[in-house]
Amino acid sequence: MIRCQKCGYTNQSTAKKCIKCNNVLGVEAAPRAGDGDARTNSDIKFEKTPWDKPDRDKTIRRVNYPNAKPCSLVQLSEDGEEEGKVIPVKGEMVNLNRDLLDEGNTSISRKAHATLMFKDGEWWVNNETDKKTTFLQVNKSVKLSDGDVILLGDTMFKFSQK
């Protein structure tokens, strides 16, 4: 993986240009002081990347939804080791789509890839894609229903109670 120096987006290691901002990868976004440029380090302004931690000192206004427990989605790196952008879930039902999750990621549906909904005191996820490409990583016991598909490695298995 290679991180764009201009926008901070993580691209595949073989990419020549950033898929988000079209910046040439491996090239500095701004010249460094001492490279023949009259600017100093204090003159160069760097934008925050999606992986930067939010400023905790600033007041954030929140809309309260009395029936929904607060939750958020945290973007992970491909290896699952690094945490990135935090996406707060607002409301009792949210469409998870490309615009909300990751604008440059064409593997996420533009309309609605999945829906998160708060029902009966718990959060639920529902696949919205025709090809059923919403998956969960199992971290604890999960109740299976007839017809559920389990992805183990690169092989899918259908659970059947018949």
C-alpha positions as CSV (number, residue, x, y, z in Angstrom):
1,M,0.0,0.0,0.0
2,I,1.2,3.5,-0.8
3,R,-0.3,6.6,0.7
4,C,-0.8,9.7,-1.4
5,Q,1.3,12.6,-0.2
6,K,-1.3,15.1,-1.3
7,C,-4.7,13.8,0.0
8,G,-3.6,10.9,2.3
9,Y,-5.6,8.2,0.4
10,T,-4.2,4.7,0.6
11,N,-3.6,3.3,-2.9
12,Q,-2.5,-0.1,-4.1
13,S,1.3,-0.4,-4.0
14,T,1.4,-0.8,-7.9
15,A,-0.5,2.4,-8.5
16,K,1.3,5.3,-10.3
17,K,-1.4,7.9,-9.6
18,C,-3.8,8.4,-6.7
19,I,-7.3,7.2,-7.6
20,K,-8.8,9.9,-5.4
21,C,-7.0,13.1,-6.4
22,N,-4.9,11.9,-9.5
23,N,-1.7,13.0,-7.8
24,V,1.4,11.2,-9.1
25,L,2.4,8.9,-6.3
26,G,5.9,9.1,-4.9
27,V,6.1,12.8,-5.6
28,E,5.9,15.3,-2.8
29,A,2.7,17.5,-2.8
30,A,4.6,20.6,-1.9
31,P,8.3,21.4,-2.3
32,R,10.4,21.1,0.8
33,A,12.3,24.0,2.3
34,G,15.9,24.0,1.0
35,D,15.0,22.6,-2.4
36,G,15.6,25.9,-4.2
37,D,12.2,27.2,-2.9
38,A,12.2,30.4,-0.8
39,R,9.5,29.1,1.5
40,T,10.2,27.7,4.9
41,N,8.6,24.9,6.8
42,S,6.3,27.4,8.6
43,D,5.1,28.7,5.2
44,I,3.9,25.2,4.0
45,K,0.4,24.3,5.1
46,F,-0.6,20.7,5.1
47,E,-4.2,19.6,5.0
48,K,-5.5,17.0,7.4
49,T,-5.9,13.5,6.0
50,P,-8.9,11.2,6.6
51,W,-6.7,9.3,9.0
52,D,-5.8,12.2,11.3
53,K,-7.5,12.2,14.7
54,P,-10.3,14.9,15.1
55,D,-9.6,17.9,17.3
56,R,-11.0,16.9,20.7
57,D,-11.0,20.6,21.9
58,K,-13.6,21.7,19.5
59,T,-17.3,21.6,20.4
60,I,-19.3,19.3,18.2
61,R,-23.1,19.7,17.9
62,R,-24.9,16.4,17.9
63,V,-28.5,15.7,17.0
64,N,-30.0,13.2,19.4
65,Y,-32.1,10.4,18.3
66,P,-33.8,9.2,21.5
67,N,-34.5,5.6,20.3
68,A,-31.1,4.8,18.7
69,K,-27.9,3.9,20.6
70,P,-25.0,6.0,19.3
71,C,-22.6,4.1,17.0
72,S,-20.1,4.8,14.3
73,L,-18.1,3.0,11.6
74,V,-14.3,3.2,11.6
75,Q,-12.5,2.6,8.3
76,L,-9.7,0.1,8.5
77,S,-6.6,-0.5,6.4
78,E,-6.6,-3.5,4.1
79,D,-4.7,-5.5,6.7
80,G,-7.1,-4.4,9.4
81,E,-4.3,-3.0,11.5
82,E,-4.7,0.7,11.2
83,E,-7.9,2.7,12.0
84,G,-8.8,5.7,9.8
85,K,-11.8,7.8,9.2
86,V,-14.6,7.7,11.8
87,I,-18.1,7.8,10.3
88,P,-20.8,8.7,12.9
89,V,-24.2,7.0,12.3
90,K,-27.0,9.5,12.6
91,G,-30.6,8.4,12.8
92,E,-32.3,5.1,13.1
93,M,-31.6,4.0,9.5
94,V,-28.6,4.9,7.4
95,N,-27.8,3.9,3.8
96,L,-24.2,2.8,3.5
97,N,-23.0,4.0,0.1
98,R,-19.9,5.2,-1.7
99,D,-20.6,8.9,-0.9
100,L,-20.8,8.3,2.9
101,L,-18.1,5.6,3.3
102,D,-15.3,6.3,0.7
103,E,-16.0,8.4,-2.4
104,G,-13.1,7.0,-4.4
105,N,-13.9,3.3,-3.8
106,T,-15.7,1.9,-6.8
107,S,-16.2,-1.5,-5.1
108,I,-18.9,0.2,-2.9
109,S,-22.3,0.8,-4.5
110,R,-23.1,4.4,-5.3
111,K,-26.8,4.0,-4.3
112,A,-26.9,1.8,-1.2
113,H,-24.5,-1.1,-0.6
114,A,-26.1,-1.9,2.8
115,T,-28.4,-0.4,5.3
116,L,-27.8,0.0,9.1
117,M,-31.0,0.2,11.1
118,F,-31.8,0.4,14.8
119,K,-34.7,-2.0,15.6
120,D,-35.9,-3.6,18.8
121,G,-33.0,-2.0,20.8
122,E,-30.3,-3.3,18.5
123,W,-28.4,-2.4,15.4
124,W,-29.0,-4.5,12.3
125,V,-27.3,-4.6,8.9
126,N,-29.1,-5.4,5.7
127,N,-27.4,-6.1,2.3
128,E,-28.9,-4.0,-0.5
129,T,-26.7,-5.2,-3.5
130,D,-28.0,-7.5,-6.1
131,K,-24.8,-9.6,-5.9
132,K,-25.0,-9.9,-2.1
133,T,-21.6,-8.4,-1.5
134,T,-22.0,-7.3,2.1
135,F,-20.0,-9.5,4.6
136,L,-19.4,-9.5,8.3
137,Q,-16.3,-10.6,10.1
138,V,-17.4,-12.8,12.9
139,N,-16.0,-11.7,16.3
140,K,-18.4,-13.7,18.5
141,S,-21.1,-16.3,18.1
142,V,-23.7,-15.4,15.4
143,K,-27.1,-17.0,15.0
144,L,-27.3,-18.6,11.5
145,S,-30.5,-18.7,9.4
146,D,-31.3,-21.2,6.6
147,G,-29.7,-19.9,3.4
148,D,-27.0,-17.8,5.1
149,V,-23.7,-17.8,3.2
150,I,-20.4,-18.2,5.1
151,L,-17.2,-16.9,3.4
152,L,-14.2,-19.0,4.6
153,G,-10.9,-17.9,3.0
154,D,-11.9,-17.5,-0.7
155,T,-14.7,-20.2,-0.6
156,M,-18.4,-19.6,0.1
157,F,-20.6,-22.1,1.9
158,K,-24.4,-22.0,2.2
159,F,-25.9,-23.0,5.5
160,S,-28.8,-25.3,5.2
161,Q,-31.1,-26.8,7.9
162,K,-32.6,-29.3,5.5
